[in-house]
């Protein structure tokens, strides 16, 4: 993380925001004390769209989904993982 005093930050502001946009964190100091931080923005997560798969995915009936697992599948879940 690079540090700049306020005067230098003002004169190089365009370069500093380009550096922050590229992923760098810039510390701005006033009278030798940390005062502000330029950081890159977090990327926006795409918004969820409920119902996108409606009609494209067929789930089994509820009684099938909630049925107990067969003993061999339960045993496989409880068995230690191979190395």
mmCIF file of the N, C-alpha and C atoms, coordinates in Angstrom:
data_MODEL
# 
_entry.id   MODEL 
# 
loop_
_atom_site.group_PDB 
_atom_site.id 
_atom_site.type_symbol 
_atom_site.label_atom_id 
_atom_site.label_alt_id 
_atom_site.label_comp_id 
_atom_site.label_asym_id 
_atom_site.label_entity_id 
_atom_site.label_seq_id 
_atom_site.pdbx_PDB_ins_code 
_atom_site.Cartn_x 
_atom_site.Cartn_y 
_atom_site.Cartn_z 
_atom_site.occupancy 
_atom_site.B_iso_or_equiv 
_atom_site.pdbx_formal_charge 
_atom_site.auth_seq_id 
_atom_site.auth_comp_id 
_atom_site.auth_asym_id 
_atom_site.auth_atom_id 
_atom_site.pdbx_PDB_model_num 
ATOM 1   N N  . UNK A 1 1  ? 0.858   -1.173  0.000   1.00 0.00 ? 1  UNK A N  1 
ATOM 2   C CA . UNK A 1 1  ? 0.000   0.000   0.000   1.00 0.00 ? 1  UNK A CA 1 
ATOM 3   C C  . UNK A 1 1  ? 0.897   1.226   0.000   1.00 0.00 ? 1  UNK A C  1 
ATOM 4   N N  . UNK A 1 2  ? 0.679   2.088   -0.980  1.00 0.00 ? 2  UNK A N  1 
ATOM 5   C CA . UNK A 1 2  ? 1.453   3.331   -1.045  1.00 0.00 ? 2  UNK A CA 1 
ATOM 6   C C  . UNK A 1 2  ? 0.752   4.417   -0.245  1.00 0.00 ? 2  UNK A C  1 
ATOM 7   N N  . UNK A 1 3  ? 1.543   5.358   0.257   1.00 0.00 ? 3  UNK A N  1 
ATOM 8   C CA . UNK A 1 3  ? 1.007   6.456   1.057   1.00 0.00 ? 3  UNK A CA 1 
ATOM 9   C C  . UNK A 1 3  ? 1.418   7.788   0.431   1.00 0.00 ? 3  UNK A C  1 
ATOM 10  N N  . UNK A 1 4  ? 0.489   8.757   0.420   1.00 0.00 ? 4  UNK A N  1 
ATOM 11  C CA . UNK A 1 4  ? 0.751   10.087  -0.130  1.00 0.00 ? 4  UNK A CA 1 
ATOM 12  C C  . UNK A 1 4  ? 0.211   11.124  0.834   1.00 0.00 ? 4  UNK A C  1 
ATOM 13  N N  . UNK A 1 5  ? 0.906   12.271  0.921   1.00 0.00 ? 5  UNK A N  1 
ATOM 14  C CA . UNK A 1 5  ? 0.325   13.354  1.707   1.00 0.00 ? 5  UNK A CA 1 
ATOM 15  C C  . UNK A 1 5  ? -0.749  14.025  0.861   1.00 0.00 ? 5  UNK A C  1 
ATOM 16  N N  . UNK A 1 6  ? -1.580  14.824  1.479   1.00 0.00 ? 6  UNK A N  1 
ATOM 17  C CA . UNK A 1 6  ? -2.737  15.411  0.812   1.00 0.00 ? 6  UNK A CA 1 
ATOM 18  C C  . UNK A 1 6  ? -2.323  16.217  -0.420  1.00 0.00 ? 6  UNK A C  1 
ATOM 19  N N  . UNK A 1 7  ? -1.271  17.021  -0.298  1.00 0.00 ? 7  UNK A N  1 
ATOM 20  C CA . UNK A 1 7  ? -0.840  17.853  -1.428  1.00 0.00 ? 7  UNK A CA 1 
ATOM 21  C C  . UNK A 1 7  ? -0.446  16.987  -2.625  1.00 0.00 ? 7  UNK A C  1 
ATOM 22  N N  . UNK A 1 8  ? 0.371   15.956  -2.376  1.00 0.00 ? 8  UNK A N  1 
ATOM 23  C CA . UNK A 1 8  ? 0.780   15.076  -3.471  1.00 0.00 ? 8  UNK A CA 1 
ATOM 24  C C  . UNK A 1 8  ? -0.421  14.316  -4.049  1.00 0.00 ? 8  UNK A C  1 
ATOM 25  N N  . UNK A 1 9  ? -1.332  13.912  -3.180  1.00 0.00 ? 9  UNK A N  1 
ATOM 26  C CA . UNK A 1 9  ? -2.518  13.193  -3.643  1.00 0.00 ? 9  UNK A CA 1 
ATOM 27  C C  . UNK A 1 9  ? -3.362  14.084  -4.544  1.00 0.00 ? 9  UNK A C  1 
ATOM 28  N N  . UNK A 1 10 ? -3.463  15.369  -4.198  1.00 0.00 ? 10 UNK A N  1 
ATOM 29  C CA . UNK A 1 10 ? -4.247  16.287  -5.029  1.00 0.00 ? 10 UNK A CA 1 
ATOM 30  C C  . UNK A 1 10 ? -3.603  16.452  -6.400  1.00 0.00 ? 10 UNK A C  1 
ATOM 31  N N  . UNK A 1 11 ? -2.287  16.554  -6.441  1.00 0.00 ? 11 UNK A N  1 
ATOM 32  C CA . UNK A 1 11 ? -1.624  16.775  -7.722  1.00 0.00 ? 11 UNK A CA 1 
ATOM 33  C C  . UNK A 1 11 ? -1.579  15.506  -8.571  1.00 0.00 ? 11 UNK A C  1 
ATOM 34  N N  . UNK A 1 12 ? -1.662  14.339  -7.951  1.00 0.00 ? 12 UNK A N  1 
ATOM 35  C CA . UNK A 1 12 ? -1.599  13.074  -8.684  1.00 0.00 ? 12 UNK A CA 1 
ATOM 36  C C  . UNK A 1 12 ? -2.921  12.306  -8.628  1.00 0.00 ? 12 UNK A C  1 
ATOM 37  N N  . UNK A 1 13 ? -4.015  13.000  -8.339  1.00 0.00 ? 13 UNK A N  1 
ATOM 38  C CA . UNK A 1 13 ? -5.286  12.330  -8.092  1.00 0.00 ? 13 UNK A CA 1 
ATOM 39  C C  . UNK A 1 13 ? -5.707  11.405  -9.229  1.00 0.00 ? 13 UNK A C  1 
ATOM 40  N N  . UNK A 1 14 ? -5.571  11.858  -10.459 1.00 0.00 ? 14 UNK A N  1 
ATOM 41  C CA . UNK A 1 14 ? -5.984  11.046  -11.598 1.00 0.00 ? 14 UNK A CA 1 
ATOM 42  C C  . UNK A 1 14 ? -5.208  9.732   -11.640 1.00 0.00 ? 14 UNK A C  1 
ATOM 43  N N  . UNK A 1 15 ? -3.897  9.796   -11.414 1.00 0.00 ? 15 UNK A N  1 
ATOM 44  C CA . UNK A 1 15 ? -3.084  8.578   -11.401 1.00 0.00 ? 15 UNK A CA 1 
ATOM 45  C C  . UNK A 1 15 ? -3.455  7.679   -10.231 1.00 0.00 ? 15 UNK A C  1 
ATOM 46  N N  . UNK A 1 16 ? -3.754  8.286   -9.095  1.00 0.00 ? 16 UNK A N  1 
ATOM 47  C CA . UNK A 1 16 ? -4.075  7.488   -7.905  1.00 0.00 ? 16 UNK A CA 1 
ATOM 48  C C  . UNK A 1 16 ? -5.408  6.760   -8.056  1.00 0.00 ? 16 UNK A C  1 
ATOM 49  N N  . UNK A 1 17 ? -6.398  7.415   -8.660  1.00 0.00 ? 17 UNK A N  1 
ATOM 50  C CA . UNK A 1 17 ? -7.667  6.700   -8.834  1.00 0.00 ? 17 UNK A CA 1 
ATOM 51  C C  . UNK A 1 17 ? -7.531  5.608   -9.891  1.00 0.00 ? 17 UNK A C  1 
ATOM 52  N N  . UNK A 1 18 ? -6.646  5.811   -10.875 1.00 0.00 ? 18 UNK A N  1 
ATOM 53  C CA . UNK A 1 18 ? -6.382  4.732   -11.836 1.00 0.00 ? 18 UNK A CA 1 
ATOM 54  C C  . UNK A 1 18 ? -5.727  3.545   -11.138 1.00 0.00 ? 18 UNK A C  1 
ATOM 55  N N  . UNK A 1 19 ? -4.802  3.831   -10.222 1.00 0.00 ? 19 UNK A N  1 
ATOM 56  C CA . UNK A 1 19 ? -4.143  2.754   -9.468  1.00 0.00 ? 19 UNK A CA 1 
ATOM 57  C C  . UNK A 1 19 ? -5.146  2.028   -8.580  1.00 0.00 ? 19 UNK A C  1 
ATOM 58  N N  . UNK A 1 20 ? -6.043  2.783   -7.950  1.00 0.00 ? 20 UNK A N  1 
ATOM 59  C CA . UNK A 1 20 ? -7.068  2.160   -7.104  1.00 0.00 ? 20 UNK A CA 1 
ATOM 60  C C  . UNK A 1 20 ? -8.006  1.308   -7.960  1.00 0.00 ? 20 UNK A C  1 
ATOM 61  N N  . UNK A 1 21 ? -8.353  1.800   -9.122  1.00 0.00 ? 21 UNK A N  1 
ATOM 62  C CA . UNK A 1 21 ? -9.219  1.033   -10.020 1.00 0.00 ? 21 UNK A CA 1 
ATOM 63  C C  . UNK A 1 21 ? -8.536  -0.271  -10.446 1.00 0.00 ? 21 UNK A C  1 
ATOM 64  N N  . UNK A 1 22 ? -7.216  -0.252  -10.548 1.00 0.00 ? 22 UNK A N  1 
ATOM 65  C CA . UNK A 1 22 ? -6.454  -1.437  -10.935 1.00 0.00 ? 22 UNK A CA 1 
ATOM 66  C C  . UNK A 1 22 ? -6.272  -2.403  -9.772  1.00 0.00 ? 22 UNK A C  1 
ATOM 67  N N  . UNK A 1 23 ? -6.763  -2.058  -8.573  1.00 0.00 ? 23 UNK A N  1 
ATOM 68  C CA . UNK A 1 23 ? -6.704  -2.977  -7.448  1.00 0.00 ? 23 UNK A CA 1 
ATOM 69  C C  . UNK A 1 23 ? -5.813  -2.538  -6.303  1.00 0.00 ? 23 UNK A C  1 
ATOM 70  N N  . UNK A 1 24 ? -5.123  -1.446  -6.438  1.00 0.00 ? 24 UNK A N  1 
ATOM 71  C CA . UNK A 1 24 ? -4.207  -0.987  -5.394  1.00 0.00 ? 24 UNK A CA 1 
ATOM 72  C C  . UNK A 1 24 ? -4.958  -0.169  -4.344  1.00 0.00 ? 24 UNK A C  1 
ATOM 73  N N  . UNK A 1 25 ? -4.494  -0.241  -3.104  1.00 0.00 ? 25 UNK A N  1 
ATOM 74  C CA . UNK A 1 25 ? -5.039  0.594   -2.040  1.00 0.00 ? 25 UNK A CA 1 
ATOM 75  C C  . UNK A 1 25 ? -4.059  1.726   -1.791  1.00 0.00 ? 25 UNK A C  1 
ATOM 76  N N  . UNK A 1 26 ? -4.557  2.953   -1.777  1.00 0.00 ? 26 UNK A N  1 
ATOM 77  C CA . UNK A 1 26 ? -3.732  4.155   -1.595  1.00 0.00 ? 26 UNK A CA 1 
ATOM 78  C C  . UNK A 1 26 ? -4.131  4.805   -0.278  1.00 0.00 ? 26 UNK A C  1 
ATOM 79  N N  . UNK A 1 27 ? -3.147  5.097   0.562   1.00 0.00 ? 27 UNK A N  1 
ATOM 80  C CA . UNK A 1 27 ? -3.390  5.774   1.826   1.00 0.00 ? 27 UNK A CA 1 
ATOM 81  C C  . UNK A 1 27 ? -3.046  7.255   1.666   1.00 0.00 ? 27 UNK A C  1 
ATOM 82  N N  . UNK A 1 28 ? -3.955  8.109   2.096   1.00 0.00 ? 28 UNK A N  1 
ATOM 83  C CA . UNK A 1 28 ? -3.725  9.556   2.049   1.00 0.00 ? 28 UNK A CA 1 
ATOM 84  C C  . UNK A 1 28 ? -3.528  10.027  3.486   1.00 0.00 ? 28 UNK A C  1 
ATOM 85  N N  . UNK A 1 29 ? -2.417  10.745  3.718   1.00 0.00 ? 29 UNK A N  1 
ATOM 86  C CA . UNK A 1 29 ? -2.079  11.193  5.067   1.00 0.00 ? 29 UNK A CA 1 
ATOM 87  C C  . UNK A 1 29 ? -2.150  12.713  5.156   1.00 0.00 ? 29 UNK A C  1 
ATOM 88  N N  . UNK A 1 30 ? -2.536  13.190  6.334   1.00 0.00 ? 30 UNK A N  1 
ATOM 89  C CA . UNK A 1 30 ? -2.582  14.632  6.610   1.00 0.00 ? 30 UNK A CA 1 
ATOM 90  C C  . UNK A 1 30 ? -1.756  14.849  7.868   1.00 0.00 ? 30 UNK A C  1 
ATOM 91  N N  . UNK A 1 31 ? -0.786  15.714  7.766   1.00 0.00 ? 31 UNK A N  1 
ATOM 92  C CA . UNK A 1 31 ? 0.151   15.968  8.871   1.00 0.00 ? 31 UNK A CA 1 
ATOM 93  C C  . UNK A 1 31 ? 0.811   14.678  9.350   1.00 0.00 ? 31 UNK A C  1 
ATOM 94  N N  . UNK A 1 32 ? 1.097   13.772  8.390   1.00 0.00 ? 32 UNK A N  1 
ATOM 95  C CA . UNK A 1 32 ? 1.792   12.535  8.710   1.00 0.00 ? 32 UNK A CA 1 
ATOM 96  C C  . UNK A 1 32 ? 0.904   11.443  9.305   1.00 0.00 ? 32 UNK A C  1 
ATOM 97  N N  . UNK A 1 33 ? -0.384  11.712  9.457   1.00 0.00 ? 33 UNK A N  1 
ATOM 98  C CA . UNK A 1 33 ? -1.295  10.723  10.041  1.00 0.00 ? 33 UNK A CA 1 
ATOM 99  C C  . UNK A 1 33 ? -2.241  10.204  8.963   1.00 0.00 ? 33 UNK A C  1 
ATOM 100 N N  . UNK A 1 34 ? -2.506  8.914   8.960   1.00 0.00 ? 34 UNK A N  1 
ATOM 101 C CA . UNK A 1 34 ? -3.456  8.382   7.979   1.00 0.00 ? 34 UNK A CA 1 
ATOM 102 C C  . UNK A 1 34 ? -4.786  9.117   8.078   1.00 0.00 ? 34 UNK A C  1 
ATOM 103 N N  . UNK A 1 35 ? -5.308  9.540   6.921   1.00 0.00 ? 35 UNK A N  1 
ATOM 104 C CA . UNK A 1 35 ? -6.514  10.370  6.917   1.00 0.00 ? 35 UNK A CA 1 
ATOM 105 C C  . UNK A 1 35 ? -7.632  9.772   6.066   1.00 0.00 ? 35 UNK A C  1 
ATOM 106 N N  . UNK A 1 36 ? -7.250  9.160   4.944   1.00 0.00 ? 36 UNK A N  1 
ATOM 107 C CA . UNK A 1 36 ? -8.239  8.575   4.039   1.00 0.00 ? 36 UNK A CA 1 
ATOM 108 C C  . UNK A 1 36 ? -7.585  7.443   3.267   1.00 0.00 ? 36 UNK A C  1 
ATOM 109 N N  . UNK A 1 37 ? -8.425  6.635   2.657   1.00 0.00 ? 37 UNK A N  1 
ATOM 110 C CA . UNK A 1 37 ? -7.926  5.499   1.897   1.00 0.00 ? 37 UNK A CA 1 
ATOM 111 C C  . UNK A 1 37 ? -8.692  5.420   0.574   1.00 0.00 ? 37 UNK A C  1 
ATOM 112 N N  . UNK A 1 38 ? -7.954  5.312   -0.528  1.00 0.00 ? 38 UNK A N  1 
ATOM 113 C CA . UNK A 1 38 ? -8.558  5.064   -1.845  1.00 0.00 ? 38 UNK A CA 1 
ATOM 114 C C  . UNK A 1 38 ? -8.474  3.562   -2.084  1.00 0.00 ? 38 UNK A C  1 
ATOM 115 N N  . UNK A 1 39 ? -9.616  2.939   -2.294  1.00 0.00 ? 39 UNK A N  1 
ATOM 116 C CA . UNK A 1 39 ? -9.652  1.496   -2.511  1.00 0.00 ? 39 UNK A CA 1 
ATOM 117 C C  . UNK A 1 39 ? -10.463 1.197   -3.766  1.00 0.00 ? 39 UNK A C  1 
ATOM 118 N N  . UNK A 1 40 ? -10.199 0.052   -4.394  1.00 0.00 ? 40 UNK A N  1 
ATOM 119 C CA . UNK A 1 40 ? -11.010 -0.307  -5.558  1.00 0.00 ? 40 UNK A CA 1 
ATOM 120 C C  . UNK A 1 40 ? -12.424 -0.653  -5.126  1.00 0.00 ? 40 UNK A C  1 
ATOM 121 N N  . UNK A 1 41 ? -13.375 -0.371  -5.989  1.00 0.00 ? 41 UNK A N  1 
ATOM 122 C CA . UNK A 1 41 ? -14.757 -0.747  -5.707  1.00 0.00 ? 41 UNK A CA 1 
ATOM 123 C C  . UNK A 1 41 ? -14.906 -2.253  -5.812  1.00 0.00 ? 41 UNK A C  1 
ATOM 124 N N  . UNK A 1 42 ? -15.797 -2.804  -4.998  1.00 0.00 ? 42 UNK A N  1 
ATOM 125 C CA . UNK A 1 42 ? -16.093 -4.223  -5.107  1.00 0.00 ? 42 UNK A CA 1 
ATOM 126 C C  . UNK A 1 42 ? -16.924 -4.434  -6.361  1.00 0.00 ? 42 UNK A C  1 
ATOM 127 N N  . UNK A 1 43 ? -16.681 -5.554  -7.016  1.00 0.00 ? 43 UNK A N  1 
ATOM 128 C CA . UNK A 1 43 ? -17.460 -5.835  -8.216  1.00 0.00 ? 43 UNK A CA 1 
ATOM 129 C C  . UNK A 1 43 ? -18.887 -6.169  -7.823  1.00 0.00 ? 43 UNK A C  1 
ATOM 130 N N  . UNK A 1 44 ? -19.818 -5.699  -8.595  1.00 0.00 ? 44 UNK A N  1 
ATOM 131 C CA . UNK A 1 44 ? -21.220 -5.967  -8.328  1.00 0.00 ? 44 UNK A CA 1 
ATOM 132 C C  . UNK A 1 44 ? -21.533 -7.426  -8.634  1.00 0.00 ? 44 UNK A C  1 
ATOM 133 N N  . UNK A 1 45 ? -22.236 -8.043  -7.716  1.00 0.00 ? 45 UNK A N  1 
ATOM 134 C CA . UNK A 1 45 ? -22.694 -9.406  -7.946  1.00 0.00 ? 45 UNK A CA 1 
ATOM 135 C C  . UNK A 1 45 ? -23.947 -9.339  -8.805  1.00 0.00 ? 45 UNK A C  1 
ATOM 136 N N  . UNK A 1 46 ? -24.072 -10.246 -9.761  1.00 0.00 ? 46 UNK A N  1 
ATOM 137 C CA . UNK A 1 46 ? -25.294 -10.224 -10.570 1.00 0.00 ? 46 UNK A CA 1 
ATOM 138 C C  . UNK A 1 46 ? -26.511 -10.492 -9.686  1.00 0.00 ? 46 UNK A C  1 
ATOM 139 N N  . UNK A 1 47 ? -27.583 -9.775  -9.951  1.00 0.00 ? 47 UNK A N  1 
ATOM 140 C CA . UNK A 1 47 ? -28.805 -9.947  -9.162  1.00 0.00 ? 47 UNK A CA 1 
ATOM 141 C C  . UNK A 1 47 ? -29.457 -11.268 -9.507  1.00 0.00 ? 47 UNK A C  1 
ATOM 142 N N  . UNK A 1 48 ? -29.972 -11.919 -8.479  1.00 0.00 ? 48 UNK A N  1 
ATOM 143 C CA . UNK A 1 48 ? -30.675 -13.176 -8.683  1.00 0.00 ? 48 UNK A CA 1 
ATOM 144 C C  . UNK A 1 48 ? -31.999 -12.907 -9.378  1.00 0.00 ? 48 UNK A C  1 
ATOM 145 N N  . UNK A 1 49 ? -32.392 -13.809 -10.221 1.00 0.00 ? 49 UNK A N  1 
ATOM 146 C CA . UNK A 1 49 ? -33.659 -13.689 -10.923 1.00 0.00 ? 49 UNK A CA 1 
ATOM 147 C C  . UNK A 1 49 ? -34.480 -14.937 -10.610 1.00 0.00 ? 49 UNK A C  1 
ATOM 148 N N  . UNK A 1 50 ? -35.345 -14.858 -9.608  1.00 0.00 ? 50 UNK A N  1 
ATOM 149 C CA . UNK A 1 50 ? -36.161 -16.013 -9.266  1.00 0.00 ? 50 UNK A CA 1 
ATOM 150 C C  . UNK A 1 50 ? -37.006 -16.466 -10.461 1.00 0.00 ? 50 UNK A C  1 
ATOM 151 N N  . UNK A 1 51 ? -37.110 -17.766 -10.594 1.00 0.00 ? 51 UNK A N  1 
ATOM 152 C CA . UNK A 1 51 ? -37.949 -18.328 -11.635 1.00 0.00 ? 51 UNK A CA 1 
ATOM 153 C C  . UNK A 1 51 ? -37.256 -18.538 -12.965 1.00 0.00 ? 51 UNK A C  1 
ATOM 154 N N  . UNK A 1 52 ? -35.955 -18.322 -13.040 1.00 0.00 ? 52 UNK A N  1 
ATOM 155 C CA . UNK A 1 52 ? -35.243 -18.465 -14.306 1.00 0.00 ? 52 UNK A CA 1 
ATOM 156 C C  . UNK A 1 52 ? -35.331 -19.901 -14.830 1.00 0.00 ? 52 UNK A C  1 
ATOM 157 N N  . UNK A 1 53 ? -35.314 -20.880 -13.928 1.00 0.00 ? 53 UNK A N  1 
ATOM 158 C CA . UNK A 1 53 ? -35.349 -22.285 -14.352 1.00 0.00 ? 53 UNK A CA 1 
ATOM 159 C C  . UNK A 1 53 ? -36.757 -22.884 -14.336 1.00 0.00 ? 53 UNK A C  1 
ATOM 160 N N  . UNK A 1 54 ? -37.754 -22.066 -14.103 1.00 0.00 ? 54 UNK A N  1 
ATOM 161 C CA . UNK A 1 54 ? -39.123 -22.576 -14.065 1.00 0.00 ? 54 UNK A CA 1 
ATOM 162 C C  . UNK A 1 54 ? -39.456 -23.257 -15.394 1.00 0.00 ? 54 UNK A C  1 
ATOM 163 N N  . UNK A 1 55 ? -39.945 -24.485 -15.290 1.00 0.00 ? 55 UNK A N  1 
ATOM 164 C CA . UNK A 1 55 ? -40.304 -25.244 -16.471 1.00 0.00 ? 55 UNK A CA 1 
ATOM 165 C C  . UNK A 1 55 ? -39.142 -25.963 -17.125 1.00 0.00 ? 55 UNK A C  1 
ATOM 166 N N  . UNK A 1 56 ? -37.908 -25.688 -16.667 1.00 0.00 ? 56 UNK A N  1 
ATOM 167 C CA . UNK A 1 56 ? -36.726 -26.327 -17.254 1.00 0.00 ? 56 UNK A CA 1 
ATOM 168 C C  . UNK A 1 56 ? -36.199 -27.458 -16.372 1.00 0.00 ? 56 UNK A C  1 
ATOM 169 N N  . UNK A 1 57 ? -36.538 -27.446 -15.096 1.00 0.00 ? 57 UNK A N  1 
ATOM 170 C CA . UNK A 1 57 ? -36.060 -28.454 -14.154 1.00 0.00 ? 57 UNK A CA 1 
ATOM 171 C C  . UNK A 1 57 ? -37.265 -29.134 -13.539 1.00 0.00 ? 57 UNK A C  1 
ATOM 172 N N  . UNK A 1 58 ? -37.236 -30.449 -13.553 1.00 0.00 ? 58 UNK A N  1 
ATOM 173 C CA . UNK A 1 58 ? -38.330 -31.229 -12.970 1.00 0.00 ? 58 UNK A CA 1 
ATOM 174 C C  . UNK A 1 58 ? -37.805 -31.912 -11.711 1.00 0.00 ? 58 UNK A C  1 
ATOM 175 N N  . UNK A 1 59 ? -38.359 -31.556 -10.558 1.00 0.00 ? 59 UNK A N  1 
ATOM 176 C CA . UNK A 1 59 ? -37.975 -32.189 -9.296  1.00 0.00 ? 59 UNK A CA 1 
ATOM 177 C C  . UNK A 1 59 ? -38.878 -33.380 -9.030  1.00 0.00 ? 59 UNK A C  1 
ATOM 178 N N  . UNK A 1 60 ? -38.338 -34.384 -8.335  1.00 0.00 ? 60 UNK A N  1 
ATOM 179 C CA . UNK A 1 60 ? -39.184 -35.516 -7.960  1.00 0.00 ? 60 UNK A CA 1 
ATOM 180 C C  . UNK A 1 60 ? -40.280 -35.065 -6.991  1.00 0.00 ? 60 UNK A C  1 
ATOM 181 N N  . UNK A 1 61 ? -41.263 -35.922 -6.818  1.00 0.00 ? 61 UNK A N  1 
ATOM 182 C CA . UNK A 1 61 ? -42.353 -35.620 -5.893  1.00 0.00 ? 61 UNK A CA 1 
ATOM 183 C C  . UNK A 1 61 ? -41.808 -35.469 -4.476  1.00 0.00 ? 61 UNK A C  1 
ATOM 184 N N  . UNK A 1 62 ? -42.522 -34.725 -3.639  1.00 0.00 ? 62 UNK A N  1 
ATOM 185 C CA . UNK A 1 62 ? -42.077 -34.443 -2.272  1.00 0.00 ? 62 UNK A CA 1 
ATOM 186 C C  . UNK A 1 62 ? -41.838 -35.719 -1.481  1.00 0.00 ? 62 UNK A C  1 
ATOM 187 N N  . UNK A 1 63 ? -42.707 -36.722 -1.603  1.00 0.00 ? 63 UNK A N  1 
ATOM 188 C CA . UNK A 1 63 ? -42.517 -37.945 -0.829  1.00 0.00 ? 63 UNK A CA 1 
ATOM 189 C C  . UNK A 1 63 ? -41.232 -38.668 -1.241  1.00 0.00 ? 63 UNK A C  1 
ATOM 190 N N  . UNK A 1 64 ? -40.814 -38.540 -2.489  1.00 0.00 ? 64 UNK A N  1 
ATOM 191 C CA . UNK A 1 64 ? -39.553 -39.138 -2.938  1.00 0.00 ? 64 UNK A CA 1 
ATOM 192 C C  . UNK A 1 64 ? -38.375 -38.350 -2.381  1.00 0.00 ? 64 UNK A C  1 
ATOM 193 N N  . UNK A 1 65 ? -38.455 -37.021 -2.398  1.00 0.00 ? 65 UNK A N  1 
ATOM 194 C CA . UNK A 1 65 ? -37.371 -36.189 -1.871  1.00 0.00 ? 65 UNK A CA 1 
ATOM 195 C C  . UNK A 1 65 ? -37.165 -36.393 -0.376  1.00 0.00 ? 65 UNK A C  1 
ATOM 196 N N  . UNK A 1 66 ? -38.263 -36.594 0.357   1.00 0.00 ? 66 UNK A N  1 
ATOM 197 C CA . UNK A 1 66 ? -38.186 -36.708 1.816   1.00 0.00 ? 66 UNK A CA 1 
ATOM 198 C C  . UNK A 1 66 ? -38.071 -38.147 2.295   1.00 0.00 ? 66 UNK A C  1 
ATOM 199 N N  . UNK A 1 67 ? -38.007 -39.097 1.399   1.00 0.00 ? 67 UNK A N  1 
ATOM 200 C CA . UNK A 1 67 ? -37.892 -40.503 1.789   1.00 0.00 ? 67 UNK A CA 1 
ATOM 201 C C  . UNK A 1 67 ? -36.514 -40.755 2.391   1.00 0.00 ? 67 UNK A C  1 
ATOM 202 N N  . UNK A 1 68 ? -36.422 -41.674 3.365   1.00 0.00 ? 68 UNK A N  1 
ATOM 203 C CA . UNK A 1 68 ? -35.114 -42.001 3.947   1.00 0.00 ? 68 UNK A CA 1 
ATOM 204 C C  . UNK A 1 68 ? -34.179 -42.593 2.892   1.00 0.00 ? 68 UNK A C  1 
ATOM 205 N N  . UNK A 1 69 ? -32.903 -42.343 3.079   1.00 0.00 ? 69 UNK A N  1 
ATOM 206 C CA . UNK A 1 69 ? -31.916 -42.909 2.166   1.00 0.00 ? 69 UNK A CA 1 
ATOM 207 C C  . UNK A 1 69 ? -31.798 -44.407 2.402   1.00 0.00 ? 69 UNK A C  1 
ATOM 208 N N  . UNK A 1 70 ? -31.475 -45.165 1.353   1.00 0.00 ? 70 UNK A N  1 
ATOM 209 C CA . UNK A 1 70 ? -31.240 -46.593 1.529   1.00 0.00 ? 70 UNK A CA 1 
ATOM 210 C C  . UNK A 1 70 ? -30.017 -46.827 2.417   1.00 0.00 ? 70 UNK A C  1 
ATOM 211 N N  . UNK A 1 71 ? -29.950 -47.945 3.138   1.00 0.00 ? 71 UNK A N  1 
ATOM 212 C CA . UNK A 1 71 ? -28.832 -48.206 4.062   1.00 0.00 ? 71 UNK A CA 1 
ATOM 213 C C  . UNK A 1 71 ? -27.461 -48.109 3.403   1.00 0.00 ? 71 UNK A C  1 
ATOM 214 N N  . UNK A 1 72 ? -27.309 -48.577 2.150   1.00 0.00 ? 72 UNK A N  1 
ATOM 215 C CA . UNK A 1 72 ? -25.987 -48.524 1.509   1.00 0.00 ? 72 UNK A CA 1 
ATOM 216 C C  . UNK A 1 72 ? -25.535 -47.076 1.268   1.00 0.00 ? 72 UNK A C  1 
ATOM 217 N N  . UNK A 1 73 ? -26.464 -46.165 0.989   1.00 0.00 ? 73 UNK A N  1 
ATOM 218 C CA . UNK A 1 73 ? -26.098 -44.760 0.811   1.00 0.00 ? 73 UNK A CA 1 
ATOM 219 C C  . UNK A 1 73 ? -25.752 -44.122 2.151   1.00 0.00 ? 73 UNK A C  1 
ATOM 220 N N  . UNK A 1 74 ? -26.482 -44.463 3.218   1.00 0.00 ? 74 UNK A N  1 
ATOM 221 C CA . UNK A 1 74 ? -26.146 -43.960 4.549   1.00 0.00 ? 74 UNK A CA 1 
ATOM 222 C C  . UNK A 1 74 ? -24.768 -44.441 4.978   1.00 0.00 ? 74 UNK A C  1 
ATOM 223 N N  . UNK A 1 75 ? -24.470 -45.712 4.707   1.00 0.00 ? 75 UNK A N  1 
ATOM 224 C CA . UNK A 1 75 ? -23.139 -46.261 5.046   1.00 0.00 ? 75 UNK A CA 1 
ATOM 225 C C  . UNK A 1 75 ? -22.050 -45.527 4.285   1.00 0.00 ? 75 UNK A C  1 
ATOM 226 N N  . UNK A 1 76 ? -22.306 -45.216 3.008   1.00 0.00 ? 76 UNK A N  1 
ATOM 227 C CA . UNK A 1 76 ? -21.304 -44.510 2.194   1.00 0.00 ? 76 UNK A CA 1 
ATOM 228 C C  . UNK A 1 76 ? -21.068 -43.098 2.743   1.00 0.00 ? 76 UNK A C  1 
ATOM 229 N N  . UNK A 1 77 ? -22.096 -42.448 3.256   1.00 0.00 ? 77 UNK A N  1 
ATOM 230 C CA . UNK A 1 77 ? -21.937 -41.105 3.817   1.00 0.00 ? 77 UNK A CA 1 
ATOM 231 C C  . UNK A 1 77 ? -21.139 -41.128 5.122   1.00 0.00 ? 77 UNK A C  1 
ATOM 232 N N  . UNK A 1 78 ? -21.283 -42.176 5.878   1.00 0.00 ? 78 UNK A N  1 
ATOM 233 C CA . UNK A 1 78 ? -20.591 -42.267 7.170   1.00 0.00 ? 78 UNK A CA 1 
ATOM 234 C C  . UNK A 1 78 ? -19.186 -42.847 7.058   1.00 0.00 ? 78 UNK A C  1 
ATOM 235 N N  . UNK A 1 79 ? -18.860 -43.430 5.929   1.00 0.00 ? 79 UNK A N  1 
ATOM 236 C CA . UNK A 1 79 ? -17.539 -44.036 5.742   1.00 0.00 ? 79 UNK A CA 1 
ATOM 237 C C  . UNK A 1 79 ? -16.475 -42.943 5.632   1.00 0.00 ? 79 UNK A C  1 
ATOM 238 N N  . UNK A 1 80 ? -15.260 -43.225 6.128   1.00 0.00 ? 80 UNK A N  1 
ATOM 239 C CA . UNK A 1 80 ? -14.184 -42.234 5.988   1.00 0.00 ? 80 UNK A CA 1 
ATOM 240 C C  . UNK A 1 80 ? -13.808 -42.052 4.501   1.00 0.00 ? 80 UNK A C  1 
ATOM 241 N N  . UNK A 1 81 ? -13.364 -40.844 4.194   1.00 0.00 ? 81 UNK A N  1 
ATOM 242 C CA . UNK A 1 81 ? -12.966 -40.545 2.822   1.00 0.00 ? 81 UNK A CA 1 
ATOM 243 C C  . UNK A 1 81 ? -11.643 -41.217 2.505   1.00 0.00 ? 81 UNK A C  1 
ATOM 244 N N  . UNK A 1 82 ? -11.478 -41.723 1.274   1.00 0.00 ? 82 UNK A N  1 
ATOM 245 C CA . UNK A 1 82 ? -10.188 -42.318 0.894   1.00 0.00 ? 82 UNK A CA 1 
ATOM 246 C C  . UNK A 1 82 ? -9.131  -41.223 0.778   1.00 0.00 ? 82 UNK A C  1 
ATOM 247 N N  . UNK A 1 83 ? -7.898  -41.595 1.048   1.00 0.00 ? 83 UNK A N  1 
ATOM 248 C CA . UNK A 1 83 ? -6.795  -40.611 0.987   1.00 0.00 ? 83 UNK A CA 1 
ATOM 249 C C  . UNK A 1 83 ? -6.216  -40.549 -0.363  1.00 0.00 ? 83 UNK A C  1 
# 
